[in-house]
Amino acid sequence: MFWKIAGAPGAWGVEDPNNPNNPPYEKVLLEASLAGYRGIELGPYGYLPQDIDVLKKELEKYKLTIVAGTIYEDLLSEKNFDTVIQKIKVTCELLSKLPKPTQIDGQRYETPYLVVIDAVNKIRDPFAGHPDEAVRLDNKNRERLIDHLRIAAEIAKSYGVRAVVHPHAGGYIEFADEIDYVMENLNNKEIGLCLDTGHLFYSQMSPDKWIKKYSDRLDYVHFKDVHLETYEKVLASYTGFFKGCEKGVMCPIGSGTVKYKAIKEALIEIGYKGWITIEQERDPLLADGSLDDAKKSINFLNQHGYNL
């Protein structure tokens, strides 16, 4: 098959590196290896060691490679952007010095990637998943967001790292019109796209259709599944994305409502070749269930022809 499978610290509940409830990174690396992953993302800035020698040693111990780093930040704020730039430089320097993951024959851009996410914010979070109610940015702020994405991608490129924008529920790049705007205003030489099946479904889009729609921009894919009953309750109560994750809105692949047969057919149709990273956001206090859930997800995908 044309795909390799990886994990991410978010599947162990690690979204905020300063959360005192986070599991130790050694537990995440060990369980990622036990689950059968051969790649993992860096996770939030500073969670995994940023000392290159320490990180290399830890990855070698668990037979893992890094497939992506993540910048999860307020990308709109001018005040915050100097911090964003510094984090991009540190992350990309690390990515450029680490051993490269396996490259799949036909993969368009070399792994690892820099995944760029506009973070969940207080204005949009209650309306995550509600495209008809969420306030949109005005033209001035949309243009600023595009400028910041362009700068982020240029910095990554200077380190030999491909930047990919990741639409995320609760941020300002979430809904169909917002993804289209970014893709229309940044060309493929500037930045790629990382589509996340769970976020697409959460935000009222069909993952397989969007995979096909942006086949020429799709460099990297995240897999999640959504527990339908919990999802409907979360949206009805305007709970917000991460609070919804704490309630179990994300579940092992195959136990939710996302259509992975159609997604597999779409990936084959567009000729996608590359890495797929499984995530299942959760409360870090429930991280002890992460290994079992990862195995369930991988087993389901392999039973349905993914051959990961």
NORQUINOR-V36590 format. One record per pair of residues at least 24 apart in sequence whose C-alpha atoms are under 10 Angstrom apart, sorted by sequence separation. I is the first residue (numbers start at 1). J is the second residue. D is the distance in Angstrom with one decimal. If there is no record, write none. Layout:
i-><I	I>
j-><J	J>
d-><D	D>
This chain:
i-><7	8	24	25	38	39	40	41	42	45	68	164	175	176	192	193	194	195	196	197	198	199	200	201	202	225	226	227	7	22	37	38	39	40	41	42	43	44	45	69	174	175	192	193	194	195	196	197	198	199	201	225	226	227	253	6	7	17	18	33	37	38	39	40	41	42	43	44	45	69	88	164	165	166	167	174	191	192	193	194	195	196	197	198	199	202	224	225	226	227	231	252	253	6	16	17	18	37	38	39	40	41	42	43	44	45	68	118	145	162	163	164	165	166	167	168	175	176	192	193	194	195	196	197	198	199	224	225	226	227	228	229	252	253	7	15	16	17	18	30	33	34	36	37	38	39	40	41	42	43	44	45	66	67	88	145	162	163	164	165	166	167	168	174	175	176	188	189	191	192	193	194	195	196	197	198	224	225	226	227	228	229	251	252	6	7	8	14	15	16	17	18	29	30	33	38	39	40	41	43	44	66	162	163	164	165	166	167	169	170	174	175	176	188	196	197	202	223	224	225	226	227	228	250	251	6	7	14	15	16	17	29	32	33	142	162	163	164	165	166	168	169	174	175	187	188	202	223	224	225	226	227	228	250	251	5	6	7	8	9	10	16	17	30	31	32	33	67	118	142	163	164	168	169	183	225	226	227	249	250	251	5	6	7	8	9	10	11	15	26	29	30	32	66	67	117	167	168	169	224	225	226	248	249	250	276	4	5	6	7	8	9	10	14	25	26	29	30	65	66	67	68	116	149	157	166	167	169	170	202	225	248	249	275	4	5	6	7	8	9	10	29	30	65	66	67	157	168	169	176	180	183	224	225	248	4	5	6	7	8	9	29	64	65	66	67	137	146	150	156	168	223	225	245	246	247	248	7	8	26	65	116	134	136	137	142	146	150	153	154	167	224	245	246	247	64	65	116	135	136	145	146	149	150	153	154	223	244	245	246	264	9	114	115	134	143	147	152	153	244	245	246	248	252	9	55	59	60	114	130	136	142	143	146	147	151	152	153	202	242	243	244	246	50	59	128	129	130	134	142	146	150	223	241	242	243	246	252	253	260	261	264	46	50	52	56	75	128	129	134	136	137	149	150	242	252	253	255	260	264	45	52	56	75	76	114	127	128	136	143	149	199	251	252	253	254	255	264	45	50	51	52	55	56	67	68	69	70	71	72	73	74	75	76	113	114	127	128	131	132	251	252	253	254	261	46	50	53	67	68	69	70	71	72	73	74	75	125	126	127	128	130	131	252	253	254	260	261	45	46	49	52	53	66	67	68	69	70	71	72	73	74	124	125	129	130	131	251	252	253	254	255	261	45	52	66	67	68	69	70	71	72	73	74	124	125	128	129	131	221	251	252	253	254	260	65	66	67	68	69	70	71	72	73	74	113	114	115	116	117	118	123	124	125	128	202	253	254	71	72	73	112	113	114	115	116	117	118	119	120	121	122	123	124	202	252	253	42	112	113	114	115	116	117	118	119	120	121	122	123	110	111	112	113	114	115	116	117	118	119	120	121	124	208	254	110	111	112	113	114	115	116	117	118	119	120	121	198	199	207	208	212	215	221	42	109	110	114	116	118	119	120	198	206	207	208	211	215	218	220	42	109	118	119	120	164	165	198	206	207	208	209	210	212	213	219	220	221	222	223	224	225	109	117	118	119	120	164	165	166	208	209	212	215	216	218	219	220	221	222	223	224	225	226	117	118	164	165	166	198	207	208	211	212	215	218	219	220	221	222	223	224	225	16	117	118	163	164	166	201	202	206	207	208	210	211	212	214	215	216	218	219	220	221	222	223	224	225	15	117	162	201	206	208	209	212	213	215	220	221	222	223	224	6	8	200	201	208	211	212	222	6	7	8	198	207	208	211	212	6	7	8	96	198	212	6	8	40	76	95	197	211	5	6	39	97	197	38	39	85	89	92	93	96	197	38	77	84	88	92	95	96	76	88	91	92	93	94	95	96	76	78	85	89	92	93	95	197	76	77	78	81	85	88	89	92	93	76	77	84	88	91	92	93	75	76	86	89	92	75	76	78	85	89	91	92	129	170	171	41	74	75	76	77	81	85	88	92	128	129	169	170	41	42	75	76	129	130	131	169	170	225	39	41	75	76	129	130	131	168	169	224	41	75	128	129	130	131	223	116	128	129	116	127	128	129	75	114	115	116	117	114	115	116	113	115	114	196	71	113	196	197	198	194	196	197	198	109	196	198	69	71	68	70	68	69	70	71	72	68	70	71	68	70	72	75	76	4	74	75	4	73	74	4	3	4	3	2	3	129	1	2	129	2	3	2	115	129	130	113	128	129	130	113	128	108	111	112	126	127	130	108	110	111	126	129	108	109	127	128	108	109	126	127	128	129	107	108	126	127	128	129	107	125	126	127	128	125	126	127	128	125	126	124	125	124	125	126	122	125	121	120	120	120	68	67	111	112	107	108	110	111	106	107	108	109	106	107	108	106	107	105	106	107	104	105	103	104	103	104	102	103	102	101	68	67	67	68	67	11	8	7	6	7	5	6	5	15	13	13	13	39	41	39	40	39	40	11	11	37	11	37	35	36	35	31	34	35	37	32	33	34	35	36	37	28	31	32	35	36	27	28	31	34	35	22	23	27	30	31	34	35	37	21	22	23	28	32	35	36	21	22	23	28	31	32	35	3	20	21	22	23	27	31	35	2	19	20	21	22	23	2	13	15	21	1	11	12	13	14	15	10	11	12	13	14	15	16	2	3	4	5	6	7	8	9	10	11	12	13	14	15	2	3	4	5	6	7	8	9	10	11	12	13	14	2	3	4	5	6	7	8	9	10	11	12	13	14	37	1	2	3	4	5	6	7	8	9	10	11	12	13	36	2	3	4	5	6	7	8	10	11	12	13	14	10	12	13	9	12	13	11	12	10	12	13	9	11	12	11	12	10	11	9	11	12	11	7	5	5	4	5	6	3	4	5	1	2	3	4	1	2	3	1	2	1>
j-><31	32	48	49	62	63	64	65	66	69	92	188	199	200	216	217	218	219	220	221	222	223	224	225	226	249	250	251	32	47	62	63	64	65	66	67	68	69	70	94	199	200	217	218	219	220	221	222	223	224	226	250	251	252	278	32	33	43	44	59	63	64	65	66	67	68	69	70	71	95	114	190	191	192	193	200	217	218	219	220	221	222	223	224	225	228	250	251	252	253	257	278	279	33	43	44	45	64	65	66	67	68	69	70	71	72	95	145	172	189	190	191	192	193	194	195	202	203	219	220	221	222	223	224	225	226	251	252	253	254	255	256	279	280	35	43	44	45	46	58	61	62	64	65	66	67	68	69	70	71	72	73	94	95	116	173	190	191	192	193	194	195	196	202	203	204	216	217	219	220	221	222	223	224	225	226	252	253	254	255	256	257	279	280	35	36	37	43	44	45	46	47	58	59	62	67	68	69	70	72	73	95	191	192	193	194	195	196	198	199	203	204	205	217	225	226	231	252	253	254	255	256	257	279	280	36	37	44	45	46	47	59	62	63	172	192	193	194	195	196	198	199	204	205	217	218	232	253	254	255	256	257	258	280	281	36	37	38	39	40	41	47	48	61	62	63	64	98	149	173	194	195	199	200	214	256	257	258	280	281	282	37	38	39	40	41	42	43	47	58	61	62	64	98	99	149	199	200	201	256	257	258	280	281	282	308	37	38	39	40	41	42	43	47	58	59	62	63	98	99	100	101	149	182	190	199	200	202	203	235	258	281	282	308	38	39	40	41	42	43	44	63	64	99	100	101	191	202	203	210	214	217	258	259	282	39	40	41	42	43	44	64	99	100	101	102	172	181	185	191	203	258	260	280	281	282	283	43	44	62	101	152	170	172	173	178	182	186	189	190	203	260	281	282	283	101	102	153	172	173	182	183	186	187	190	191	260	281	282	283	301	47	152	153	172	181	185	190	191	282	283	284	286	290	48	94	98	99	153	169	175	181	182	185	186	190	191	192	241	281	282	283	285	90	99	168	169	170	174	182	186	190	263	281	282	283	286	292	293	300	301	304	87	91	93	97	116	169	170	175	177	178	190	191	283	293	294	296	301	305	87	94	98	117	118	156	169	170	178	185	191	241	293	294	295	296	297	306	88	93	94	95	98	99	110	111	112	113	114	115	116	117	118	119	156	157	170	171	174	175	294	295	296	297	304	90	94	97	111	112	113	114	115	116	117	118	119	169	170	171	172	174	175	296	297	298	304	305	90	91	94	97	98	111	112	113	114	115	116	117	118	119	169	170	174	175	176	296	297	298	299	300	306	91	98	112	113	114	115	116	117	118	119	120	170	171	174	175	177	267	297	298	299	300	306	112	113	114	115	116	117	118	119	120	121	160	161	162	163	164	165	170	171	172	175	249	300	301	119	120	121	160	161	162	163	164	165	166	167	168	169	170	171	172	250	300	301	91	161	162	163	164	165	166	167	168	169	170	171	172	160	161	162	163	164	165	166	167	168	169	170	171	174	258	304	161	162	163	164	165	166	167	168	169	170	171	172	249	250	258	259	263	266	272	94	161	162	166	168	170	171	172	250	258	259	260	263	267	270	272	95	162	171	172	173	217	218	251	259	260	261	262	263	265	266	272	273	274	275	276	277	278	163	171	172	173	174	218	219	220	262	263	266	269	270	272	273	274	275	276	277	278	279	280	172	173	219	220	221	253	262	263	266	267	270	273	274	275	276	277	278	279	280	72	173	174	219	220	222	257	258	262	263	264	266	267	268	270	271	272	274	275	276	277	278	279	280	281	72	174	219	258	263	265	266	269	270	272	277	278	279	280	281	64	66	258	259	266	269	270	280	65	66	67	257	266	267	270	271	66	67	68	156	258	272	67	69	101	137	156	258	272	67	68	101	159	259	101	102	148	152	155	156	159	260	102	141	148	152	156	159	160	141	153	156	157	158	159	160	161	142	144	151	155	158	159	161	263	143	144	145	148	152	155	156	159	160	144	145	152	156	159	160	161	144	145	155	158	161	145	146	148	155	159	161	162	199	240	241	112	145	146	147	148	152	156	159	163	199	200	240	241	113	114	147	148	201	202	203	241	242	297	112	114	148	149	202	203	204	241	242	297	115	149	202	203	204	205	297	191	203	204	192	203	204	205	152	191	192	193	194	192	193	194	192	194	194	276	152	194	277	278	279	276	278	279	280	192	279	281	161	163	161	163	162	163	164	165	166	163	165	166	164	166	168	171	172	101	171	172	102	171	172	103	103	104	104	104	105	231	104	105	232	106	107	107	220	234	235	219	234	235	236	220	235	216	219	220	234	235	238	217	219	220	235	238	218	219	237	238	219	220	237	238	239	240	219	220	238	239	240	241	220	238	239	240	241	239	240	241	242	240	241	240	241	241	242	243	240	243	240	240	241	242	220	220	274	275	271	272	274	275	271	272	273	274	272	273	274	273	274	273	274	275	273	274	273	274	274	275	274	275	275	275	275	275	276	277	277	224	222	222	222	223	222	223	223	242	242	245	246	275	277	276	277	277	278	250	251	277	252	278	290	291	291	288	291	292	294	290	291	292	293	294	295	287	290	291	294	295	287	288	291	294	295	283	284	288	291	292	295	296	298	283	284	285	290	294	297	298	284	285	286	291	294	295	298	267	284	285	286	287	291	295	299	267	284	285	286	287	288	268	279	281	287	268	278	279	280	281	282	278	279	280	281	282	283	284	271	272	273	274	275	276	277	278	279	280	281	282	283	284	272	273	274	275	276	277	278	279	280	281	282	283	284	273	274	275	276	277	278	279	280	281	282	283	284	285	308	273	274	275	276	277	278	279	280	281	282	283	284	285	308	275	276	277	278	279	280	281	283	284	285	286	287	284	286	287	284	287	288	287	288	287	289	290	287	289	290	290	291	290	291	290	293	294	294	294	298	306	306	307	308	306	307	308	305	306	307	308	306	307	308	307	308	308>
d-><9.9	8.2	9.3	8.6	8.8	8.5	6.8	8.4	6.6	8.2	9.6	9.8	9.5	8.8	9.0	5.6	6.1	8.6	8.9	7.9	8.0	9.1	9.7	8.7	7.6	8.4	4.7	5.9	6.5	9.3	9.9	6.6	5.1	6.3	5.4	8.0	8.4	8.0	7.1	8.9	8.0	8.1	5.4	4.9	6.2	6.9	5.9	6.3	6.5	7.9	7.8	5.7	5.8	8.8	8.6	8.3	9.2	8.4	9.5	9.7	9.0	4.9	4.7	5.1	5.5	6.4	6.5	6.3	7.1	7.2	8.3	9.2	7.0	9.1	8.5	8.1	8.3	6.3	5.8	4.7	5.2	4.4	5.3	4.6	9.1	9.7	6.9	5.5	8.3	9.6	10.0	9.4	9.3	9.6	9.1	5.9	9.8	7.4	6.4	5.6	5.8	4.8	5.0	6.2	7.3	8.1	7.6	9.0	8.9	9.5	8.1	5.6	6.3	6.3	7.6	9.2	9.7	8.3	6.0	6.7	5.3	6.2	5.9	5.8	5.5	9.1	7.4	6.2	8.1	9.8	9.6	9.3	8.9	8.6	9.0	7.3	6.4	6.8	8.9	9.6	9.7	8.7	9.9	9.4	8.8	5.8	7.4	5.8	6.9	8.9	7.1	9.9	9.9	8.7	9.3	9.4	8.8	5.5	4.3	5.0	4.9	6.9	8.1	9.5	6.1	8.5	8.1	9.6	9.5	8.3	8.5	7.1	8.6	7.2	7.4	6.3	7.5	5.0	9.3	7.2	6.4	9.5	9.3	7.0	9.8	9.3	9.7	7.3	6.0	8.5	6.4	8.2	8.1	9.5	5.9	9.4	9.0	9.3	7.7	9.4	9.9	7.6	7.2	6.2	4.6	5.8	6.1	7.5	9.4	9.7	6.8	7.8	7.3	6.3	9.9	9.3	7.8	10.0	6.3	7.1	8.0	4.6	6.0	8.7	6.2	8.5	6.3	7.3	9.3	9.5	5.1	7.6	8.4	6.9	8.9	7.4	8.2	5.6	8.3	7.3	9.4	5.9	9.8	8.0	8.8	9.5	9.8	7.9	9.4	7.3	4.9	6.3	9.0	5.6	8.3	8.5	5.1	8.3	8.6	7.7	9.1	8.3	8.9	8.8	9.0	9.8	6.9	10.0	9.4	9.8	9.3	9.2	6.0	8.2	8.9	5.3	5.7	8.8	9.1	6.1	8.7	6.1	6.1	6.4	5.3	6.9	9.8	9.8	9.1	8.0	9.1	6.1	8.3	7.6	10.0	9.5	7.3	8.2	9.8	9.0	6.6	6.4	9.2	8.4	7.2	9.2	8.7	7.0	4.4	4.7	5.0	7.3	6.7	8.2	9.6	9.7	6.5	9.3	8.1	8.0	8.0	9.7	7.9	8.9	8.6	9.4	8.0	7.2	9.2	9.1	5.6	8.3	8.4	9.9	8.2	6.9	5.1	6.6	7.3	5.3	8.3	9.1	9.4	7.0	7.5	6.2	9.3	9.4	6.5	9.2	9.5	8.3	8.0	8.7	6.6	8.3	8.8	7.7	9.8	6.3	8.0	7.8	9.9	7.1	6.5	9.0	7.5	9.0	9.6	9.8	8.7	9.6	9.0	8.4	7.9	7.8	8.3	9.8	9.7	9.2	5.5	8.1	9.2	7.4	9.9	9.1	6.8	7.2	9.7	7.2	9.7	9.8	5.8	5.2	7.9	8.5	8.5	8.6	9.1	9.6	8.9	9.7	8.5	9.6	6.4	8.6	9.2	9.4	5.1	4.6	9.3	8.7	9.3	9.8	9.5	9.9	9.6	9.7	6.0	8.7	6.8	8.4	9.9	9.3	9.2	9.4	9.7	9.9	8.4	9.6	9.8	8.7	9.5	7.2	9.2	9.3	9.2	9.1	9.1	7.9	9.1	9.6	9.2	8.3	9.7	9.0	6.6	9.6	9.9	8.9	7.4	6.7	9.8	9.8	8.0	8.6	8.8	9.0	8.3	9.5	9.1	8.8	9.3	8.2	9.5	9.5	9.0	5.3	7.8	9.3	9.7	9.3	9.2	7.5	8.5	5.4	8.5	9.0	7.9	8.1	7.3	6.6	7.0	7.8	7.8	7.1	8.9	4.6	8.5	8.9	8.3	9.7	7.8	7.0	9.7	8.1	8.6	7.2	9.3	9.8	8.3	9.3	8.6	8.0	9.6	7.2	7.4	8.4	7.2	8.2	8.2	8.3	5.3	9.5	8.8	9.6	7.0	7.9	8.5	9.6	9.9	8.7	7.1	6.7	7.2	9.8	7.1	9.9	5.9	4.7	6.3	5.7	6.2	6.3	6.5	5.5	7.4	7.6	7.4	9.8	9.9	9.9	6.2	6.3	4.5	9.5	8.3	8.7	9.2	9.0	10.0	7.5	9.3	8.5	4.4	4.5	5.0	4.6	4.9	4.8	5.5	5.2	8.6	4.2	8.4	8.7	8.3	9.9	5.2	7.8	9.2	9.0	9.4	7.6	7.4	6.6	6.6	5.6	6.0	6.0	6.0	6.1	4.9	7.8	5.2	7.0	8.0	8.2	9.2	9.8	8.9	9.0	9.1	5.9	9.6	9.1	9.2	9.0	6.7	8.7	7.5	8.3	5.4	8.3	7.7	9.5	6.6	8.7	6.8	8.8	8.7	8.4	6.2	9.6	9.1	9.4	6.8	7.7	8.9	8.8	9.6	9.6	5.8	6.1	6.0	6.0	6.2	8.0	9.6	7.6	9.8	8.3	8.8	7.3	9.8	8.9	7.6	8.8	6.9	5.1	4.6	5.1	4.8	5.3	7.6	7.5	7.0	6.3	9.0	9.6	8.9	7.8	7.6	5.8	6.1	5.9	5.9	6.7	7.1	8.7	4.5	5.9	9.6	9.6	9.6	7.8	7.8	9.3	6.9	8.4	6.3	8.8	6.7	9.4	7.3	4.3	8.2	9.8	9.9	8.0	8.1	9.4	9.2	9.4	9.8	8.9	7.4	9.9	9.9	8.8	5.2	7.8	7.8	8.7	8.2	8.5	7.8	8.6	9.5	8.8	9.1	6.9	5.5	7.9	9.6	9.1	9.8	9.8	8.9	9.1	9.2	8.9	9.7	9.9	9.9	8.1	8.9	8.3	8.7	6.9	8.9	9.4	9.9	8.1	6.4	9.0	9.8	8.6	9.8	9.3	6.0	8.4	6.2	9.3	8.4	7.9	8.5	6.8	6.9	5.7	6.0	6.2	8.7	9.0	9.4	6.5	7.2	9.7	9.3	9.9	8.6	4.7	6.6	7.7	5.9	9.9	7.5	6.3	5.1	4.8	4.7	5.5	7.4	9.6	8.1	9.0	9.3	7.6	9.2	8.9	9.7	9.8	6.8	8.1	9.2	7.1	9.9	9.3	8.4	9.5	9.9	8.7	6.7	6.4	5.8	6.1	5.8	9.9	9.1	10.0	9.0	7.1	9.4	8.0	7.6	7.9	9.5	7.8	8.4	8.8	6.8	8.3	8.5	9.1	9.7	9.7	9.7	5.6	9.7	6.4	9.9	9.0	9.7	9.4	9.6	9.0	7.9	8.0	9.9	8.9	9.1	9.2	9.7	7.4	9.9	7.5	9.9	9.7	9.8	9.8	7.5	9.3	9.7	9.8	7.1	9.6	9.3	8.6	8.9	9.4	9.2	8.4	8.8	6.4	9.1	9.2	9.3	9.4	7.1	6.1	8.5	6.8	7.1	9.2	8.9	8.9	9.8	9.6	9.1	7.0	8.3	8.7	8.4	7.1	9.0	6.5	7.5	8.5	9.5	8.7	9.7	7.8	6.9	7.3	7.3	6.1	9.2	6.6	8.6	8.2	6.9	9.8	8.2	9.1	8.8	5.2	10.0	9.4	6.6	6.3	8.9	9.0	7.9	8.2	10.0	9.5	8.6	7.2	9.8	8.8	9.6	9.2	9.4	9.3	9.6	9.7	10.0	9.7	9.7	9.1	8.9	6.3	9.3	9.9	9.7	7.4	8.5	8.9	6.9	6.5	8.9	9.1	9.9	9.7	6.6	9.3	5.4	6.7	7.5	9.4	9.2	9.0	9.6	7.6	7.9	4.1	7.8	10.0	9.5	9.8	6.9	6.4	10.0	9.7	10.0	9.6	9.5	10.0	9.4	9.3	9.8	9.9	8.7	8.9	9.6	7.3	9.9	9.7	9.4	9.6	9.2	9.9	8.9	10.0	9.4	10.0	8.8	9.3	9.2	10.0	9.9	9.9	9.5	9.6	9.6	9.5	9.7	9.7	9.6	9.5	10.0	9.9	9.8	9.6	9.8	9.4	8.6	9.8	8.5	8.9	8.2	9.6	9.2	8.9	9.7	7.7	7.1	6.8	9.6	9.4	9.7	7.7	10.0	8.5	9.5	9.0	9.0	9.4	7.6	8.9	9.6	6.8	9.7	8.3	7.7	10.0	9.4	9.9	9.7	8.0	8.9	9.9	9.4	9.2	8.5	9.0	9.3	7.0	9.9	7.7	7.0	9.4	8.7	6.2	8.6	8.8	8.1	9.9	4.9	8.4	6.1	8.3	9.7	8.3	5.8	6.9	6.2	8.1	4.5	8.8	9.9	4.9	7.6	8.5	6.3	9.7	8.6	9.8	9.1	9.6	9.8	9.1	8.0	8.7	9.5	9.8	8.5	9.6	9.7	9.1	9.2	8.3	8.9	7.8	7.9	8.9	8.5	5.1	8.2	6.0	5.4	7.2	8.0	8.9	6.4	8.2	9.3	5.6	7.3	7.9	9.3	8.6	9.1	9.6	9.9	7.8	9.5	9.5	8.7	9.6	9.5	9.2	9.3	9.6	9.9	10.0	9.9	9.3	10.0	9.1	8.8	8.8	8.2	9.6	7.7	8.4	9.4	9.6	9.9	9.2	10.0	9.4	9.3	9.9	6.2	9.7	7.7	7.9	9.1	9.0	9.6	9.9	9.0	8.7	9.7	9.0	8.0	7.3	6.1	7.8	9.6	10.0	5.8	9.5	5.5	9.0	6.9	9.5	9.5	9.3	8.8	9.2	9.1	8.8	5.4	8.1	8.9	8.1	9.7	8.2	5.9	7.4	9.5	8.9	9.0	9.6	8.1	9.7	9.2	6.1	9.7	6.9	9.9	10.0	10.0	9.4	8.5	9.8	9.5	8.2	8.8	8.6	9.6	8.2	9.4	9.5	7.7	8.7	8.1	8.1	9.1	9.4	4.9	7.7	5.7	8.3	9.3	9.8	8.5	8.1	8.7	8.9	7.0	8.4	6.9	10.0	6.2	4.4	7.2	4.7	8.2	8.6	7.3	5.8	6.4	5.8	6.2	5.1	6.8	8.0	6.7	5.0	6.8	5.1	6.2	5.0	5.1	4.7	5.0	4.5	5.1	5.9	9.3	5.4	6.5	7.9	3.9	9.9	9.3	8.7	6.6	5.5	6.1	5.8	6.3	6.4	8.6	8.9	7.4	9.2	6.0	7.6	9.4	8.6	6.7	8.4	7.4	9.0	9.4	9.5	9.4	8.7	8.8	7.5	8.8	8.7	7.7	6.2	10.0	4.8	9.9	7.8	7.9	9.7	8.2	8.6	10.0	9.6	5.6	6.4	8.5	9.8	9.1	9.8	9.0	9.8	8.2	8.3	8.6	9.8	9.7	9.6	9.6	8.0	9.0	6.0	9.1	9.0	8.1	5.9	7.3	8.8	6.5	6.2	8.7	7.5>
